[in-house]
């Protein structure tokens, strides 16, 4: 009877749904799964067509061994250069591992936190760069602070740091970056508050940065934070924007003052050494004059003492010699010449000063001399002839008698 005839069993040769009388058998499905697992772990059926099943506990043991092996292999880990691993067992510190291949009890018994100890980390106080160092967005709440002389300044600071102890960095402080920022802001306000505004904005920058770095490191070491401060950079220090123009005028005035002071010091450095040199020269001249006068006085005194001794021995001779020397010194400074004619009471006088004044400044060759010089020549010739002079003198004496 065909499947579609009346009274047939309604078996559809294409769908195959006529074999199922009800829902699938659960025991058959479990048995099929056990046979597949048995075949995977080496089990097989018998040759007589019967089936041989592996006990369930043995299959579970194989699964447990494989899972334990995989779990143990998951405990291997690699620490890269420049990093450190902090092992914890149920949250308690166990060890710090260095670079290379390491192993720990797998999760959830032990855990490894890797910390980069060579990374240069930084925080910004008073500004936010936003990844662009050329654009500094000020944060007034952090940047504005009071100085010792009760002025307000805008300070922007960048702090760079590294991890020096991975264990302390992880366990001792919950949020190291936030803690470091708070410590930096507190330290910065303390240092700026003990300094005057001019010192902060001009020559005191390097000193302030060094002081801030020192105090931050001391506080972080007291916290056992495992942080090493590498550098503190003062990005900017200026007065508030509201008084910027007035402050620039004050800076210009201060610069003019310093310029004038430098010019005055330069002039002082030029004049004072010259004055000191002139004073020293005057002192040396005075000392020389003093020595000269003393030496002359001592020489005159010694000479007078010797003359007194000679005068005591021969008064007349000494008196005459002194007279001759005195006349020689007096007449030697004049232009008058006195010629004594031997054996005569008359003395010839030659007015040489008049003769010198009457001489022409330029003597022309082959030009006869002035007649004013003739009396002088006549007088000189007469002086060269003493006999004639004596005869004339005697003639005058005879006529006078």
C-alpha angles and dihedrals in degrees: 000000000000122000094250098047121106111273093023123136092248093237111168109211091204104046100040091209093127092080095063112084093174146338120330117274113255094204090055092053092051091047091052091051091050091052091052092050090046090053091049092055096044104275122137143178127263123259095241089068095258120126126243116203127201113231113260094234091058092052091049090050091055090050091049092051092050093048091048091051092050090046091052093048090053088067093073115098138166125230113206125221112280094026136091131208122223112204119205128184111208087338096311120118113254109165146329114241127205131216117306138051114331138169134213136171104283126248133322093025099051134015134195124213113194116213124192105224096179098053116113105228124185142186130204123221120190096008144040119224096191090212092304114096092194092063114061115185109202121227104203093194090063101027104050115080140156125253130212093263090052098257126135120236133183110230124185117189135182121197123196121198144167135208110256098173118030094193094054091042092057103036109030101052126037096207111016096181094052091045092050091050092052092047091049093051092048093047092045093053091049094052095043091046091058094050132071122246097247091051092051095049099042132023099354099070098098092045092049092049091051092049093049092049092050095050094045091053092049092052094045091048090052088054090049088229097157090232125135116200107221101179144352116208123195100214096183141350119186142133120271117286092247093065098032096112094048091047091051089054090050090050091051091050090049091050091050089050092051091047092053090047090052092049091050091049090050091051090046091050089052099045103036096059090049091050091047090050092050091048091050090049091051090049091051091048091050091049090049092049090048092052090046094052092046092049092048092048091049090047093049091047091050091046092049091050091052092046090051090054091049091044090053090054097044114008099176097047093045092047091052093046091051090051093051092048091049093051090047092053092046098045093041090070094054135075092229118111119200115196115195115208110217114246095011133102092215122091125207116228121204115194096211093165091060091046093053092049092050094051114104116248092231124036112212115210119249091010117126115243123251117277089236089074093057096081089052092050090047090051092049092049090048089052089052089056105058093168093058090048093051092049092051091047092050090049091054090048090052093049090048092053 
